[in-house]
Amino acid sequence: MSTQPVVAAVDGSDDSLRALRWALDAARRREAPLRVVHVRQYAPWAQPEVLEAGPPDPDEDPVLDRAREHLAGVSEAEYVVLEGAPGALLPEAGAEAALLVLGSRGRGGFASLLLGSNSLAAARDAECPVVVVPRPGRGGDGAGQAGPDAPVVVGVNADSPDEATLAFAFAEAALRGVPLRVLAAYPWPLQTWMLPGEMPPPDIDQDAVEHETRVLTDGFLAPYRERYDSVTARTDVLPGDAAGHLVEASRDASLVVVGRHRRRLLSPARMMGSVTQAVLLHAVSPAAVVPPAQLA
C-alpha cells in the first residue's frame, strides 16, 4: 500500500470529473488514498463586502459537493479546498503525491483550446508525475476507446533516456497487468547543410542507424525488464517524428508516458520539450508527464 495520495484536481467541469474517475482507479490500483482538491481562484476575502474567518470549509464547497456526488459510495476519498491561483497551487498539491491527475480543460479559457493553462502549469511544474485526461473523441470517431488490455506506451530518447520515465512506465504497466510498448524514434531522413565548396558527407545506411538505436534502447531497458519480469515490453524503432509516432500510438493505448525535460545549465527553469507538449495537446489516451529523476 502506498502512503502517498493520488491527487485529483476538480473545478466542477465534466473534464475534471472524468479525471476524477481516472484518479480513483489509479488510487485503487496503488492501494493509495485519493485526495480531491478544488482551488477556488477568487477567495472570499478578495471581495470587500465579505469577511472570512479561518480556512475554507470543504463541506461548504459546491464543486466538491459535485465531486462527492460523482463518487457516490466511495468512502476512501479526502476532500480539500484551497484558495489562490490554480496554476501555482496545483503543482504544490503534488509535492507529496504519488500522482496528480487533471482534465485537459477546465471551465475557463476558450473552448477551442486543446489544453488548459492549469493543466499545462501542473505538467510543467509539479514534482510528481502528472496525468492529463483528454476529452472523449479527440482524434476522431472511435479513437480513445482502448480496452482494459491496451498497452502502456512510453517514448524513449536513445541518446539520453530518463530513468524516472522508464521506471514509471514499467511500474504502471505492471499495476495494470498490460504490455508495455516502447517507442524509440530516430531522425530520418537526415538533414545535411553544406556551405559552397564543401564536399557532401558519405551516405548513411538507414538500417545501420535503426540497428544502433535498437541496441541502445534495449540496453537501457534491460534492468527494467529484469526488475519487472511480469511486464512484456516490446521495442518499436521508427524513423521520423517522435511526437507524431506517440500521438498515433495513443489511439490504441491505455496511457502514454513521456518525460518532462531536464534542466539545463543555461536554462535552469522547469520546461517541457516539444515532444511532451505535442503529446499533451494531441494524445487520444491519457498522457503522463514524468519529472526528471533528480526531481522525482
C-alpha positions as CSV (number, residue, x, y, z in Angstrom):
1,M,0.0,0.0,0.0
2,S,1.2,3.5,-0.9
3,T,1.0,6.2,1.8
4,Q,1.3,8.9,-0.9
5,P,-2.1,10.0,-2.2
6,V,-3.3,10.2,-5.7
7,V,-4.5,13.8,-6.1
8,A,-7.3,14.7,-8.4
9,A,-7.9,18.4,-9.3
10,V,-11.5,19.3,-9.8
11,D,-13.3,22.5,-10.8
12,G,-16.8,21.3,-11.5
13,S,-16.3,20.8,-15.2
14,D,-17.0,17.5,-17.0
15,D,-13.3,17.2,-17.9
16,S,-12.3,17.3,-14.2
17,L,-14.9,14.7,-13.3
18,R,-13.5,12.3,-16.0
19,A,-10.1,12.9,-14.5
20,L,-11.5,12.2,-11.0
21,R,-12.8,8.9,-12.1
22,W,-9.4,8.0,-13.7
23,A,-7.7,9.1,-10.4
24,L,-9.9,6.9,-8.3
25,D,-9.0,3.9,-10.5
26,A,-5.3,4.8,-10.2
27,A,-5.5,5.1,-6.4
28,R,-7.2,1.7,-6.1
29,R,-4.5,0.1,-8.2
30,R,-1.9,1.6,-5.9
31,E,-3.9,0.9,-2.7
32,A,-3.3,4.6,-2.1
33,P,-5.6,7.3,-0.6
34,L,-7.4,9.6,-3.0
35,R,-7.3,13.3,-2.3
36,V,-9.8,15.5,-4.2
37,V,-8.6,19.2,-4.5
38,H,-10.5,22.2,-5.6
39,V,-8.6,25.5,-5.9
40,R,-11.0,28.5,-5.7
41,Q,-9.4,31.1,-7.8
42,Y,-11.2,34.1,-6.3
43,A,-11.1,34.0,-2.5
44,P,-14.0,35.4,-0.4
45,W,-11.6,37.8,1.3
46,A,-10.9,39.4,-2.1
47,Q,-14.4,40.7,-2.0
48,P,-14.7,43.8,0.2
49,E,-18.3,43.0,1.4
50,V,-17.3,39.5,2.7
51,L,-15.4,38.8,5.8
52,E,-13.9,35.3,6.1
53,A,-12.5,33.8,9.3
54,G,-10.4,30.7,9.2
55,P,-9.6,28.3,6.4
56,P,-12.2,27.4,3.7
57,D,-14.6,24.6,4.6
58,P,-14.6,21.7,2.1
59,D,-18.1,20.8,3.3
60,E,-19.4,24.1,2.0
61,D,-17.9,24.0,-1.5
62,P,-20.3,23.3,-4.3
63,V,-17.6,22.0,-6.6
64,L,-16.5,19.4,-4.0
65,D,-20.2,18.6,-3.5
66,R,-20.5,17.7,-7.1
67,A,-17.3,15.5,-6.9
68,R,-18.9,13.7,-3.9
69,E,-22.0,13.0,-5.9
70,H,-19.9,11.7,-8.8
71,L,-18.1,9.4,-6.4
72,A,-21.3,8.3,-4.6
73,G,-20.5,5.3,-2.5
74,V,-16.7,5.9,-2.4
75,S,-15.6,6.3,1.2
76,E,-11.8,6.5,0.9
77,A,-11.6,10.0,-0.6
78,E,-10.4,13.1,1.2
79,Y,-11.7,16.5,0.1
80,V,-9.6,19.7,0.2
81,V,-10.4,23.2,-0.8
82,L,-7.7,25.8,-1.4
83,E,-7.8,29.5,-2.3
84,G,-5.4,31.2,-4.7
85,A,-4.1,30.8,-8.2
86,P,-4.7,27.3,-9.5
87,G,-1.6,27.4,-11.8
88,A,0.6,27.9,-8.7
89,L,-1.3,25.8,-6.1
90,L,-2.0,22.7,-8.2
91,P,1.7,21.9,-8.7
92,E,2.2,22.4,-4.9
93,A,-0.6,19.9,-4.3
94,G,1.5,17.3,-6.0
95,A,4.6,17.9,-3.8
96,E,3.9,14.9,-1.6
97,A,1.7,13.0,-4.0
98,A,2.2,9.7,-5.9
99,L,0.3,11.2,-8.9
100,L,-1.5,14.4,-9.8
101,V,-4.5,13.9,-12.2
102,L,-6.3,16.7,-14.1
103,G,-8.6,17.1,-17.1
104,S,-7.3,18.6,-20.2
105,R,-9.6,21.6,-19.9
106,G,-11.3,23.4,-17.1
107,R,-14.2,25.8,-17.0
108,G,-12.3,28.9,-18.0
109,G,-10.5,29.9,-21.2
110,F,-11.5,29.4,-24.8
111,A,-13.5,26.4,-25.9
112,S,-11.1,26.0,-28.8
113,L,-8.1,25.4,-26.7
114,L,-6.8,21.8,-26.6
115,L,-5.1,22.2,-23.2
116,G,-5.9,24.4,-20.3
117,S,-3.4,26.7,-18.7
118,N,-3.7,25.0,-15.3
119,S,-3.1,21.5,-16.8
120,L,-0.1,22.9,-18.6
121,A,1.3,24.5,-15.5
122,A,0.9,21.4,-13.4
123,A,2.6,19.2,-16.0
124,R,5.5,21.6,-16.2
125,D,6.0,22.4,-12.5
126,A,4.8,19.5,-10.3
127,E,7.4,17.4,-8.6
128,C,5.3,14.2,-9.1
129,P,4.1,12.6,-12.3
130,V,1.1,14.4,-13.8
131,V,-1.6,12.6,-15.8
132,V,-3.8,14.7,-18.1
133,V,-7.0,13.0,-19.2
134,P,-8.3,14.3,-22.6
135,R,-11.9,14.8,-23.7
136,P,-13.6,11.9,-25.4
137,G,-13.5,11.9,-29.2
138,R,-10.1,13.6,-29.6
139,G,-8.6,12.1,-32.7
140,G,-11.8,11.3,-34.5
141,D,-14.7,8.9,-34.2
142,G,-13.8,5.6,-32.4
143,A,-10.5,7.0,-31.1
144,G,-9.7,6.7,-27.5
145,Q,-11.8,3.6,-27.0
146,A,-8.9,1.3,-26.0
147,G,-9.9,-1.7,-23.9
148,P,-8.7,-2.8,-20.5
149,D,-5.9,-4.8,-22.0
150,A,-4.5,-1.9,-24.1
151,P,-0.7,-1.3,-23.6
152,V,1.0,1.5,-21.9
153,V,3.2,3.4,-24.4
154,V,6.4,5.2,-23.4
155,G,8.7,7.3,-25.6
156,V,12.4,6.8,-25.2
157,N,15.2,9.1,-26.5
158,A,18.0,6.6,-27.2
159,D,20.6,9.4,-26.9
160,S,19.5,10.4,-23.3
161,P,16.9,8.2,-21.8
162,D,15.4,9.3,-18.5
163,E,15.3,6.7,-15.7
164,A,12.3,8.1,-14.0
165,T,10.2,7.9,-17.1
166,L,11.1,4.3,-17.8
167,A,10.6,3.3,-14.2
168,F,7.1,4.9,-14.1
169,A,6.1,3.3,-17.4
170,F,7.2,-0.2,-16.3
171,A,5.5,0.2,-12.9
172,E,2.3,1.4,-14.5
173,A,2.2,-1.5,-16.9
174,A,2.8,-3.9,-14.0
175,L,-0.1,-2.3,-12.0
176,R,-2.4,-2.6,-15.0
177,G,-1.3,-6.1,-16.0
178,V,-0.8,-5.0,-19.6
179,P,2.1,-5.0,-22.1
180,L,4.5,-2.0,-22.5
181,R,5.2,-0.6,-25.9
182,V,8.5,1.3,-26.1
183,L,8.8,3.8,-28.9
184,A,12.3,5.0,-29.9
185,A,12.4,7.3,-32.9
186,Y,15.5,8.3,-34.9
187,P,15.7,11.3,-37.3
188,W,15.2,10.3,-40.9
189,P,15.8,11.5,-43.5
190,L,18.9,13.2,-42.1
191,Q,19.2,16.9,-43.0
192,T,22.6,17.9,-44.3
193,W,23.6,21.6,-44.6
194,M,26.7,22.4,-46.7
195,L,28.5,25.6,-47.4
196,P,29.5,26.4,-51.0
197,G,32.5,24.3,-51.9
198,E,32.1,21.7,-49.2
199,M,32.1,18.0,-50.0
200,P,28.9,16.1,-49.2
201,P,29.2,13.7,-46.3
202,P,29.2,9.9,-47.1
203,D,25.9,8.2,-47.4
204,I,24.5,6.9,-44.1
205,D,22.8,3.5,-44.0
206,Q,19.4,3.8,-42.6
207,D,19.4,0.1,-41.5
208,A,22.6,0.8,-39.5
209,V,21.0,3.8,-37.8
210,E,17.9,1.8,-36.9
211,H,20.0,-1.1,-35.6
212,E,22.1,1.2,-33.4
213,T,19.0,2.8,-32.0
214,R,17.5,-0.5,-31.2
215,V,20.7,-1.8,-29.5
216,L,21.0,1.3,-27.4
217,T,17.3,1.2,-26.4
218,D,17.3,-2.4,-25.5
219,G,20.4,-1.9,-23.4
220,F,18.7,0.8,-21.4
221,L,15.6,-1.4,-20.9
222,A,17.5,-4.5,-19.7
223,P,17.5,-3.7,-16.0
224,Y,13.8,-2.7,-16.1
225,R,12.8,-5.9,-17.9
226,E,14.6,-7.8,-15.2
227,R,13.0,-5.9,-12.3
228,Y,9.5,-6.0,-13.8
229,D,9.6,-9.6,-15.2
230,S,5.8,-9.7,-15.3
231,V,5.7,-7.0,-18.0
232,T,6.1,-7.8,-21.7
233,A,8.0,-4.9,-23.2
234,R,8.2,-4.5,-26.9
235,T,10.6,-2.1,-28.6
236,D,9.5,-0.3,-31.8
237,V,12.2,1.7,-33.5
238,L,10.7,4.1,-36.0
239,P,12.1,6.8,-38.4
240,G,11.0,10.4,-38.2
241,D,9.0,12.5,-35.8
242,A,8.8,11.1,-32.3
243,A,5.8,13.2,-31.3
244,G,3.8,12.0,-34.3
245,H,4.5,8.4,-33.5
246,L,3.5,8.8,-29.9
247,V,0.3,10.6,-30.7
248,E,-0.6,7.9,-33.3
249,A,0.2,5.1,-30.7
250,S,-2.1,6.8,-28.2
251,R,-5.1,5.8,-30.3
252,D,-4.7,2.2,-29.0
253,A,-3.1,2.8,-25.7
254,S,-4.4,3.0,-22.1
255,L,-1.7,5.6,-21.2
256,V,1.1,7.4,-23.0
257,V,4.2,8.2,-20.8
258,V,6.7,10.9,-21.7
259,G,9.5,12.7,-19.7
260,R,9.1,16.3,-19.0
261,H,12.6,17.8,-19.6
262,R,15.9,18.1,-17.9
263,R,17.0,21.4,-16.5
264,R,19.9,22.8,-18.5
265,L,22.8,24.9,-17.2
266,L,21.8,27.9,-19.3
267,S,18.0,27.3,-18.8
268,P,17.5,26.4,-15.1
269,A,13.7,27.0,-15.2
270,R,11.5,24.0,-15.5
271,M,10.3,23.4,-19.0
272,M,8.8,20.9,-21.3
273,G,10.2,19.6,-24.6
274,S,8.4,19.9,-27.9
275,V,7.6,16.2,-28.0
276,T,6.0,16.3,-24.5
277,Q,3.9,19.4,-25.4
278,A,2.7,17.8,-28.6
279,V,1.6,14.6,-26.7
280,L,-0.3,16.7,-24.2
281,L,-2.0,18.6,-26.9
282,H,-2.9,15.8,-29.2
283,A,-2.8,12.4,-27.5
284,V,-6.0,10.4,-27.6
285,S,-5.4,8.5,-24.4
286,P,-4.5,9.9,-21.0
287,A,-0.9,11.2,-21.0
288,A,1.6,11.0,-18.1
289,V,4.4,13.6,-17.8
290,V,7.2,12.4,-15.5
291,P,9.6,14.8,-14.0
292,P,13.4,14.1,-14.3
293,A,14.9,11.6,-11.9
294,Q,16.5,14.3,-9.7
295,L,13.1,15.9,-9.1
296,A,11.0,12.7,-8.8
